[in-house]
Amino acid sequence: MATVYIPTPLRRLTGGQSKVEVPGETVGEVLRNLDAQYPGIAERLFDDNGNVKRFINVFVGDSEIRTLQGLDTRVSEDASISIVPAMAGGQDGRGNGQRAPRPLTREQLMARVLSQIKEISVQDLASLLKQRKDVVVIDIREPHEVEKGQIPGAKVVPRGFLELWIDDLVRRPDQPVVIYCAGGVRSALAAKALQDMGYPNVYSLAGGYSAWEGAGLPTQKPRIFTPEQRERYSRQVILPDVGEEGQAKLLDARVLIVGAGGLGSPVALYLAAAGVGTIGLIDHDRVDLSNLHRQVLYTTEDIGRPKVEVAAERLRAMNPDVNVITYDEPLFSDNALDILREYDVVINGTDNFPTRYLVNDACVLLRKPLVDASIFMFEGQVTVYRPAVPELGIEGGPCYRCLYPDPPPPGEVPSCAEAGVLGVLPGVIGTLQAVEAIKLILGVGEPLVGRLLMYDALSQEFRVLKVARNPECPVCGDNPTIRELIDYEQFCGVPAPRPRTEALASA
């Protein structure tokens, strides 16, 4: 089966999927089978002679088929095929000497539009929302209008972005879409635009939000952003998978970073910049000169100061929206559960095995997602361990013990202090951890659950390996035997630290 990557303009034909598996021995056969699975693809790809349209490129791997054997290019079972259309805009000329038609009045325009679209009453919309979970309600009003209230669950989309975002908002072409404004005029025009784009089940809410509120139907007050917040997060909020609703999730989120070193530094900086409202930092170390080539939170003037103290100052200076909670203490089995349970997502940035197993087990017991990473010389790894939460519809993946049931013998795997690490490597890996944490908070994309992302800086290559949950795992398996935190130093075969005095080792 070849993997075909679908460009955004065609995803409404594939039910919103960005990639699909399609059989075939040649590129042409794969594309014909793609059309058989998702009708309508072929007419957008091929001209009347059956050739790929000249404004569309098709790649096998990283080679365009016109440089190979065209549609007869043979493909392997694990081949990747990318469809890459050109995008451009233009304007119509009026140089034919004909008199331009007289412009329509507002009343004539609205009469024409209303005769061509479908409207839905507020009562019918309320009933539809109770019957179906896949109804997409879109609020196209201005920010000052939305602040007065909105229909619960509605997605706020600036009118100027509606046509650009719709493919990301509607996963299936036949999905019901209801657009509303204040009174039903702007939504009617917007519904006509989407209808012209090929969305068959688009409705304008008759009477708009005024009618909904006047009928006494449920409303909600959205989070009100200050002018400074609107400007600070503007480039992020315009993303269709974020929006103001997503930014509100980030501001309400609580993320704990275990270890404020090489990995924790970029994680903390980017989460603070993104507007994660509460960031916890646990590290009992002080800034050392040897840290500065990779731990970008600190400067030469900070040498000797507690890391969490300096880090908190930097993050608060970067973004006053962020509440930074510091723990200048080691993480032990007797305090881990109390600290971790206060957070939504945990990020591990340490470089010692006792802490890795401790954080993993605590997250499984508390059912908290853990974004884990490790670095060594020129290589890095990133994954997400997410326990199952059936009542929320979350399927669990593997945990750290599923991959590594037992720690290596002491001294078998050297730490960064012993083997060294390229200074920029934790920047790459830590930034990827921040990305995964943000995806978990927003509920978007595909987190690295059950997948281990490998990075080799020397070859500049990424690889993704699939990892499976072990049903015999002692902590997350079907019949777990670990139900409380244990003595992890003894489990890992290393001397136990002196209580409350040993530093928490961070990468």
C-alpha positions in Angstrom: 0.0 0.0 0.0 1.4 3.4 -1.0 0.8 6.4 1.3 -0.7 9.3 -0.6 -0.4 12.7 1.0 -3.5 14.8 0.2 -3.2 18.6 -0.2 -5.6 20.8 1.7 -7.9 21.7 -1.2 -8.7 18.0 -1.8 -9.1 16.9 1.8 -12.9 17.5 1.8 -13.0 14.6 -0.7 -11.1 12.3 1.6 -13.2 13.1 4.7 -10.6 15.5 6.0 -7.7 13.0 5.9 -4.3 14.3 5.1 -2.9 11.0 4.0 -4.5 7.7 2.9 -3.3 4.2 2.1 -3.9 3.2 -1.5 -2.9 0.0 -3.5 -1.2 0.0 -6.9 1.9 -0.9 -8.7 2.4 2.3 -10.6 1.7 6.0 -9.8 -1.2 6.0 -12.4 -2.7 2.9 -10.8 -2.4 4.4 -7.3 -4.1 7.6 -8.4 -6.9 5.8 -10.2 -7.5 3.6 -7.1 -7.5 6.8 -5.1 -10.3 8.2 -7.2 -12.2 4.9 -6.9 -12.0 5.3 -3.1 -12.7 9.0 -3.1 -14.7 10.0 -6.2 -13.9 13.4 -7.6 -10.2 13.2 -7.2 -9.5 12.3 -10.8 -11.2 15.3 -12.4 -9.1 17.6 -10.3 -5.8 15.8 -11.1 -6.1 14.8 -14.8 -6.8 16.7 -18.0 -9.0 15.4 -20.9 -6.1 13.3 -22.2 -5.6 11.5 -18.9 -2.3 13.4 -18.1 -1.6 15.1 -14.8 -2.6 18.7 -15.1 0.4 21.0 -15.7 -0.2 23.0 -12.6 0.0 19.9 -10.4 3.1 18.0 -9.4 3.2 14.4 -8.2 6.2 13.2 -6.2 7.3 9.7 -5.4 9.4 10.1 -2.4 11.3 13.3 -3.2 11.3 12.9 -7.0 8.7 14.5 -9.3 7.3 11.8 -11.7 8.0 13.9 -14.8 11.7 13.3 -14.0 11.0 9.5 -13.7 8.6 7.5 -15.9 5.6 9.7 -15.4 2.4 7.8 -14.5 4.1 4.6 -15.3 6.6 5.1 -12.5 6.6 1.9 -10.4 6.1 2.2 -6.7 7.0 0.0 -3.8 4.5 -1.1 -1.1 5.9 1.5 1.3 6.2 4.3 -1.2 5.0 7.8 -0.4 3.2 9.8 -3.1 2.7 13.6 -2.6 0.2 15.6 -4.7 1.4 19.2 -4.8 -0.9 21.7 -6.7 0.1 25.3 -7.5 -1.8 28.1 -5.9 -2.4 31.5 -7.4 -4.9 34.4 -7.6 -5.9 36.9 -10.2 -8.6 39.3 -11.4 -10.9 39.4 -14.4 -10.3 42.1 -17.0 -13.1 44.1 -18.6 -11.5 45.1 -21.9 -14.2 43.7 -24.2 -15.9 47.0 -24.7 -19.2 45.8 -23.2 -21.1 48.0 -20.8 -20.8 46.8 -17.2 -24.1 45.6 -15.7 -25.8 47.9 -13.2 -24.8 47.0 -9.6 -27.4 45.3 -7.4 -28.9 47.2 -4.5 -28.5 45.7 -1.0 -32.1 44.5 -1.1 -31.7 42.9 -4.5 -28.5 41.2 -3.5 -30.1 39.8 -0.3 -33.2 38.7 -2.1 -31.1 36.8 -4.6 -28.9 35.2 -1.9 -31.8 34.1 0.3 -33.4 32.4 -2.6 -30.3 30.4 -3.2 -29.3 29.3 0.3 -30.9 27.3 3.2 -31.8 29.0 6.5 -32.5 27.3 9.8 -34.5 28.7 12.7 -33.1 28.9 16.1 -35.6 26.3 17.4 -34.6 23.8 14.6 -30.9 24.5 15.3 -31.4 23.8 19.0 -33.1 20.4 18.2 -30.4 19.6 15.6 -27.6 20.1 18.2 -29.4 17.7 20.6 -29.7 15.0 17.9 -26.3 15.2 16.2 -22.8 15.7 17.5 -21.2 16.5 14.2 -22.9 19.9 13.6 -20.3 22.7 13.1 -21.6 26.0 14.3 -19.5 29.0 13.2 -19.8 32.5 14.7 -18.5 35.1 12.1 -19.2 38.2 14.2 -16.7 40.8 15.2 -14.8 40.3 18.5 -16.7 43.1 20.3 -20.0 41.3 19.4 -18.7 37.9 20.5 -17.8 39.3 23.9 -21.5 39.8 24.7 -22.2 36.1 24.4 -22.2 33.2 21.9 -23.9 29.9 21.2 -22.2 27.2 23.3 -19.7 25.2 21.3 -19.6 27.6 18.4 -16.3 28.2 16.6 -15.4 31.8 16.3 -14.0 32.5 12.8 -13.3 36.0 11.4 -15.4 36.5 8.3 -12.4 37.2 6.2 -10.9 33.8 7.1 -14.0 31.6 6.7 -13.3 30.3 3.2 -9.6 29.8 4.1 -10.3 27.9 7.2 -13.3 25.8 6.3 -11.4 22.7 5.2 -9.9 22.5 8.7 -13.2 23.1 10.4 -15.3 20.6 8.4 -14.0 17.1 8.2 -16.6 15.7 5.8 -18.1 17.5 2.8 -21.6 16.5 3.8 -21.2 17.6 7.4 -23.9 20.1 8.6 -22.6 23.6 8.9 -24.6 26.5 10.5 -23.2 30.0 10.2 -24.5 32.9 12.3 -23.9 36.6 12.8 -25.9 39.2 14.7 -29.0 39.3 12.6 -28.6 36.9 9.7 -27.4 39.1 6.9 -23.6 38.4 7.0 -24.2 34.7 7.6 -26.4 34.5 4.5 -23.6 35.9 2.4 -21.1 33.6 4.0 -23.4 30.6 3.5 -23.6 31.4 -0.2 -19.8 31.5 -0.4 -19.5 28.1 1.1 -22.3 26.7 -1.0 -20.4 27.9 -4.1 -17.3 26.1 -2.8 -19.2 22.8 -2.9 -20.5 22.4 0.7 -24.0 21.1 0.3 -25.3 21.2 3.9 -24.6 24.9 4.8 -27.3 26.9 6.7 -27.6 30.5 7.7 -29.2 31.0 11.1 -32.3 33.0 10.6 -32.3 36.1 12.9 -28.7 35.3 14.0 -27.6 35.5 17.6 -30.2 38.1 18.4 -32.9 35.5 17.6 -31.2 32.8 19.6 -30.8 34.9 22.7 -34.3 36.3 22.3 -35.7 32.8 22.3 -34.1 32.2 25.7 -31.8 29.4 24.4 -28.5 28.7 26.2 -25.6 31.1 25.7 -22.1 31.3 27.1 -19.8 34.2 27.8 -16.4 33.7 26.1 -13.1 34.4 27.7 -12.4 38.1 27.2 -8.8 38.8 26.0 -7.1 42.1 26.8 -5.9 44.2 23.9 -2.3 43.2 24.9 -3.2 39.5 24.8 -4.9 39.9 21.4 -1.7 41.4 20.0 0.7 39.1 21.8 -1.0 35.9 20.6 -2.4 37.2 17.3 -0.2 35.0 15.0 -1.2 32.0 17.0 -4.9 32.8 17.3 -5.4 33.1 13.5 -4.5 29.4 13.2 -7.8 27.5 12.6 -6.8 24.7 15.0 -6.1 27.3 17.8 -8.4 30.3 17.6 -9.5 32.2 20.7 -10.9 29.0 22.1 -7.6 27.2 21.9 -5.7 30.2 23.3 -8.1 30.2 26.3 -7.2 26.5 26.8 -3.5 27.3 26.8 -4.0 30.1 29.3 -6.0 27.7 31.6 -3.5 24.9 31.2 -1.1 23.7 33.9 2.2 22.1 32.8 4.9 20.7 35.0 8.5 20.6 33.7 10.7 18.1 35.7 14.3 19.4 35.3 15.1 23.0 34.2 18.2 22.1 32.2 19.0 21.6 28.6 15.6 20.1 27.7 13.6 22.1 30.2 15.0 25.4 29.0 13.5 25.5 25.5 10.4 23.8 26.7 9.8 26.4 29.4 10.6 29.3 27.0 8.3 28.2 24.3 5.4 27.2 26.6 5.6 30.6 28.3 5.7 32.4 24.9 2.7 30.4 23.7 0.7 31.5 26.8 0.5 28.4 28.9 -1.0 29.9 32.0 0.7 27.9 34.7 4.2 26.4 34.4 5.7 24.4 37.3 9.5 24.0 37.5 11.1 21.4 39.7 14.9 21.3 39.9 17.2 21.4 43.0 20.3 22.3 41.0 22.2 25.6 40.7 23.5 27.2 37.6 27.0 26.0 36.6 29.4 27.3 34.0 29.3 23.9 32.2 25.5 24.3 31.8 25.6 27.5 29.6 26.4 25.9 26.3 23.0 24.3 26.2 20.8 25.6 29.0 19.6 28.7 27.3 17.6 30.0 30.3 20.7 31.1 32.0 23.6 33.6 31.6 27.1 33.9 33.1 25.8 36.3 35.7 23.5 33.5 37.0 26.2 31.1 38.0 25.7 29.8 41.5 22.0 30.8 41.7 19.2 28.3 42.0 18.0 27.3 38.5 14.3 27.5 39.3 14.7 31.0 40.7 16.5 32.3 37.6 14.1 30.5 35.2 11.0 32.0 36.9 12.5 35.5 36.5 13.1 34.9 32.8 9.7 33.4 32.1 7.8 36.1 34.0 9.7 38.8 32.1 8.9 37.1 28.8 5.2 36.8 29.5 3.4 38.4 32.5 0.4 36.1 31.8 2.3 33.1 33.0 2.1 32.0 36.6 5.4 30.2 37.4 5.5 27.8 40.4 8.9 26.7 41.5 10.0 23.6 43.5 13.6 24.0 44.6 13.7 20.4 45.9 14.4 16.9 44.6 11.5 14.7 43.4 11.0 11.7 45.6 8.5 9.0 45.9 7.0 10.8 49.0 6.3 14.1 47.2 5.9 13.1 43.5 2.2 12.4 43.6 1.3 15.5 45.5 3.3 17.7 43.0 2.3 16.0 39.8 -1.5 15.8 40.5 -1.8 19.6 40.3 -0.9 19.6 36.6 -2.5 18.6 33.3 0.6 17.6 31.4 4.0 16.5 32.7 7.3 17.0 30.8 10.4 15.1 31.7 13.7 16.7 31.1 16.0 14.8 33.5 19.0 12.6 32.6 18.9 9.9 35.3 17.0 6.6 35.4 15.6 6.8 38.9 13.7 10.0 38.1 12.6 8.6 34.7 10.9 5.6 36.3 9.5 7.7 39.2 7.9 10.3 36.9 6.6 7.6 34.6 5.0 5.6 37.4 3.5 8.7 39.0 1.9 9.8 35.7 0.4 6.3 35.2 -1.0 6.2 38.7 -2.4 9.8 38.3 -3.5 9.2 34.6 -1.5 12.2 33.5 0.1 12.5 30.0 3.9 12.5 30.1 6.0 14.1 27.3 9.3 12.3 27.6 12.6 12.9 25.9 16.2 12.0 26.2 19.5 13.1 24.5 22.9 11.5 24.1 25.9 13.1 22.2 24.3 13.8 18.8 21.0 11.9 19.1 17.7 12.5 20.7 14.3 10.8 21.3 10.9 12.1 22.0 7.6 10.3 22.7 4.3 10.8 24.6 3.2 8.3 27.3 -0.6 8.8 27.7 -2.5 6.5 30.1 -6.0 5.5 29.2 -8.9 7.6 30.6 -12.0 5.7 29.4 -14.5 8.1 30.7 -13.0 10.8 28.5 -12.7 8.5 25.5 -8.9 8.5 25.7 -7.2 5.2 24.7 -4.0 4.5 26.5 -0.6 3.9 24.9 2.6 2.4 26.2 4.5 3.8 29.2 8.2 4.0 29.8 8.3 0.6 31.5 6.7 -0.9 28.4 9.8 0.1 26.4 12.3 -0.4 29.1 11.1 -2.9 31.7 14.4 -2.8 33.5 17.0 -0.1 33.8 20.5 -0.7 32.4 23.2 -1.7 34.9 24.8 1.2 36.7 27.5 2.8 34.4 26.3 1.0 31.3 24.7 4.1 29.8 26.7 7.3 30.5 25.0 10.6 31.2 25.5 13.8 29.3 28.1 14.8 31.9 30.1 11.7 31.1 29.6 11.3 27.4 28.9 14.9 26.3 26.2 16.4 24.3 26.0 18.8 21.3 24.8 22.1 22.7 22.0 22.7 20.2 20.6 19.2 20.4 18.5 19.7 23.5 17.1 22.9 21.8 15.8 20.7 19.0 14.4 18.0 21.2 13.1 20.3 23.9 11.2 22.3 21.3 9.6 19.1 20.0 8.5 18.4 23.6 6.9 21.8 23.7 5.1 21.1 20.5 3.7 17.8 21.9 2.5 19.5 25.1 0.7 22.2 23.2 -1.0 19.6 20.9 -2.2 17.7 24.0 -3.6 20.9 25.6 -5.4 21.9 22.4 -6.5 18.4 21.4 -5.2 18.8 17.9 -3.0 16.7 15.6 -1.6 13.3 16.4 0.5 13.2 19.6 3.5 10.9 19.6 1.5 8.2 21.6 2.8 4.8 20.6 5.5 6.4 18.5 9.1 7.1 19.3 10.6 10.0 17.3 14.3 9.5 16.7 16.6 12.4 15.7 20.2 12.1 14.5 21.9 15.5 14.3 24.9 14.2 12.3 22.8 12.9 9.4 20.0 15.4 10.0 17.4 12.6 9.9 14.2 12.0 11.7 12.7 8.5 12.1 9.5 7.4 13.8 9.3 3.9 15.4 6.1 2.3 16.5 6.0 1.1 20.1 3.3 -0.9 21.7 1.8 -1.1 25.1 2.9 -4.2 27.0 -0.1 -6.0 28.6 2.3 -7.5 31.1 3.7 -4.1 32.2 3.8 -4.0 36.0 2.5 -0.4 36.1 0.1 0.1 33.1 -0.6 -3.6 32.1 -3.8 -5.5 32.3 -2.9 -6.7 35.8 -0.6 -4.1 37.3 1.5 -5.0 40.3 2.9 -1.6 41.0 0.1 0.5 42.8 2.3 2.9 44.7 5.7 4.5 44.1 8.7 2.5 45.1 12.4 3.0 46.0 13.7 3.9 42.6 17.3 4.3 43.5 17.4 0.7 44.7 15.4 -0.4 41.6 18.0 1.2 39.3 20.9 -0.1 41.4 22.3 3.3 42.3 23.1 4.8 45.7 20.1 6.5 47.3 20.5 10.3 47.5 20.6 12.0 50.8 17.0 13.2 51.5 16.4 16.7 50.4 20.0 17.5 49.6 20.9 15.8 46.3 20.3 17.8 43.2 17.8 16.7 40.6 19.9 15.9 37.6 18.6 17.6 34.4 19.8 17.1 30.9 
